[in-house]
């Protein structure tokens, strides 16, 4: 429940921004979004890392993103950690094993969720209501 006075409660956390990609303009936009998000919540940005190499081992990834005092690894999308779900899960688990939370700003869009597919299937088999007078 939001505070009665309508203000966002800010908590002092330290964060590292992690961005992967090769297009500078896209990384600039992603970094701007991450910095604005961190500022909105009062999070201190310790470092901003731009990586244009493929994901390595969890140990190599930790060496890149670990900073003393970091509590949040902030990224624009989960795919910036790795486009491969299994690798991304391994890297996320390695980071979270150090006590640092991985927080993507946005989630990738999916074509249809199982619930959405079920709704579409029901709608496709339903008999339409007759039109009114």
N, C-alpha and C positions, 0 to 999 in steps of 0.2 A: 504494500500500500504506500503511495507517495506521501511525503510529509504534508501536514495540513497547510503549511504556508506556500506550497506549490513549487518549492525550490528543489533542485536535484541535490542529493546528498553526495558530497565529494569525499573520497577516501584517498589518502596518500599511498600510492603504489608506485613502484618503479617498473618501467617497462622497456623492452627492447623491441624495436620494429624490425621485422624480417621480411624482405621482398626479394622474390626470385623472378628473373626475366631478362630479356635482352633489349627491349625497346625503352629507351630513356623516358620518352613522354608518358608511357603507361606507368612506369615506375614512379615518375614525378607525381602523377595523379594519385596513385595508390599511397604514396608517402604522405601527401597532403591530407587525404582522408584519414589515415592512421593518426597523424599528429592532431588533427581536429578532434578526433574521437578521444584520444588521450587527454587533451586539454579540457574537453567537456566534463570529464570525470576527475580532473585534477591529478592525473597520473604523470609522473616525471619520466621523460624519455632519456634513458641512459645512453642509448646508441641506436643508430639506424643502419641496418646492414642491407646492402644490395648485392645479390649473389647471381652470377650468370653461369654458374657451373651446375652440373647435374648433382642430385642429392647423393651424398656419400654414405658412409656407414653412420649409425647413430653416434658413435664417438666423434667422428669428423664433424658432424652437424653440431653436436654439443660444443665442440671447440670453437665453432664460428659464432654461436649465439649466446653462449654463457657469459654473463657479466656479474660480478659480485653485487649482490643486493637486488638483482632482477627478480621480480615476482610474476611478471606477465610477459609472454612472447606474443606480440601483437602482429598480425599479418592481415592483408587485405582479403584474401580468399584462402581456403585450405589448399588449393592447388599450388599456391606459391611455396608451400612446404615441399610438396611433391605431387605431380599429377597422378602418380600411381598410388591407389588407395592402400595397398599393403605396406609400401615403403613409408607413406605418410603416417600410417598408424604406428609403425615402429619408431619413427622419428618423434612423433608426438608423445608416445609412451616414454621415450628416453628423456625428453625435456620435462615432462610431468613427474618423472621419477626423481628429479632434482628439487621438486617442490615449486616449480615454476609453471603457471597455468598457460596453456596455448589458447589464444583467443583470436579467431578470424572475425573480421568485420562482417563479411557476407558469406553466405553459403551458396554453392553452385545450384542453379535451377535444374530440376529434373523434369523429364517429359511428362510423367504422370506418376503420382503416388499410388500405392495399392488402394487406398481409400478413394482416390479420384477415379481410378480405373473401374472400381466397383460401382461408383455413382454413374459413370458413363454407361456401363453395361446395363444397369437398371433402367436408365433413361431410354436406352436403345430398345429394350424389350417391353416397355410400358405402352399402354394404349393411351393415345392422347385424349384429353378431355374434349367433349364436343364444344364447339363455339357457342357463345351465348346468343340470345335473340337479336 
